[in-house]
Structure formats: structure tokens, C-alpha cells
Amino acid sequence: MSFGVSPYDPCPCGSGRKFKFCCGMKSGSGKFPVGTVAYYGPDDKTCTKIVAGVIKSKGAEPILERFVGTNVYGNPKVAEQVKVFFAKHKVGNVVMTDGILGCPHEEGEDFPDGEECPFCPFWRGKQGIARKD
């Protein structure tokens, strides 16, 4: 899945200018804001959640946007939404995971802190405080 914008694509911010001459000029290599993309799923083959994040400055809390569904990976609508999210925050560089990181459920929200996710047996003992290396 690609979230990148080529230099001569229309800028996702909606200015009508080419990306290279708009938001592309505002973000240099290695500079903030930085975008992140992470994949989550019930196992290591099925992606049911994508989390896009923007880090505005060193030490800043990330701004997160979550995309959840049965077909989020490779979905062109989701890819477009992530591109627009990054353009809105003037992200120039994106760091992505190359695979599924773990369970899509959130500790403390979907199940109690410090416990294993009861919905994703595949990840038992592979993540969080229960991780066994």
C-alpha cells in the first residue's frame, strides 16, 4: 500500500498546485512533522486496523487517526484518507511498519490493562507485558 504523493501529483491539501511546489516544499528530509503508519490484526496475516500518526516536533505527543475494518489494507479509500490526513498536517516523511505489529484491540479500552487480549489468541505471549522473547 502506498501513501506517497509523487512530486507532480496535485497537492492533497487542495490548493490546486503540484505537490512539489506546495506542501512538498514545506517539508524537508528528516524534519518534522513526521508521519507514521502501523498495521494491526488478529494474526500476522490479516490487517483489520491501520493507525496513522503525526509527530509535530521532537517529544510531542502523536496525533492519531485509526482506520478499522475487514479490508483496510490495500483499500484505496483508506489510502486516500491517510494521504489527506498527512497533507493536512504537512507531513513530508513517513515511517511505516513492514508487517502487522500486533493485536488491533487496545489495552485498557478493549480489555483490562496488564492482561492478554481475549479476542486474539494468536498474539498470546507475543506482545505487551506478557511478551516472551
N, C-alpha and C positions, 0 to 999 in steps of 0.2 A: 504494500500500500504506500503510495507516495503522497506526501502532504506538501511537497515543494512547489514553488512557483518559479517558472523559468524567467530570465531577465526581461523578455519581450512579451510576456503574458500581460493582460490587463491587471492592474493592481487590485488585489482583493479588497482594499479599503473602499473601493467605489469611486475613486477620484476621476476615473476615465483615462488616467495616464498609464504608461507602461510601468511595470513593477520596478524596472531598473532605474527609472527616473523619478520614482515616488518613494514608497516605503523601503525599497531596496537600497536607496542612498542613505537612509536614516539609520541603518543597522550595519555595523561592520563586523568582521570576523572576530570572534572571541569577546564580543561586547554584549552588554545587557540591553534589553531584555532577552532572555534565553527561553526557548520553548522545550518542553519535554513531552514525550508520548510513551505510555506504558500500557501493556496488554495484560488482561486478566481473564481467567476462565475456570471452569470446574475441573479441568485437567490440562495437560500440556499441549493438547491438540485443538481445543475448542475455545475461541475467543468470544466472550459474551460481554466484555466491558473494556472500553478504551478510556484512559484518563489522560487528558491533555493538561499541561500545566505551563504557567508563565512565571518566571522568576525575574522581577523587575530590576533588582540590584543585589549585590553581594549581601547575604544574610537575611534577605527579605523572605517573608512567608510566600509560598507559591499561591497563585490564583488558579483554581482547578475547575475544569469542566469535565463532566462524566458523560459517556455515551454508552448506553446499556441496551442490549437486545440479542436476539438469536443470530443475527448476521451483521454485526458491526464491523468486523474485519473485512476489508475489501468493498464495503458499501460506499458507493460514490457520494451519496448524500451526507454520510458521516464524514468522509474525507473533506468535502466542501465546507462543512460546518467547522471542522478543525482548522482549515486554512483561513476561514473568516475570523475565527477566534484569535489565531496568531496575528493576522493582519491588524485587527483591532488594537492589539497590544504592541504593535510594531516589532514583532519578533523577527530577528534576522537569522538566527541559528537554532536548529532543533536537534536534540539528542533523543534517540529512540532505543527501546529495547529490541533485541533481535528475536525474542520469543516471549512466551507467556510467563509472567513473573510469579503468579500465584493465584490464589482463590479470589473471585470477584466480590465476595462478601466482606464487609468492613467490621473489624473487631470493635466492640463497644456499641456498634449500631445494629448489626445483624445477629451478633452473638456476644456473650459476655467477654470482657477483657481477660486475657490470660488463658483462654480456653481455645481448643481446636474448633474449626468451623464444622458444625454438624451437617452441613449441606454438601460439602466437597471432600469425600473420603480420600480421593486421590492425593490431596495435599497434606494429609495427616502426617505429622512429624517432619515436614519439609519446609515449613515457613514459620515466622514469628518466634515466640519464646519456646515453642515446642520443637524447634528445628534441631535435628540430629545430624551433624556433619559426618 
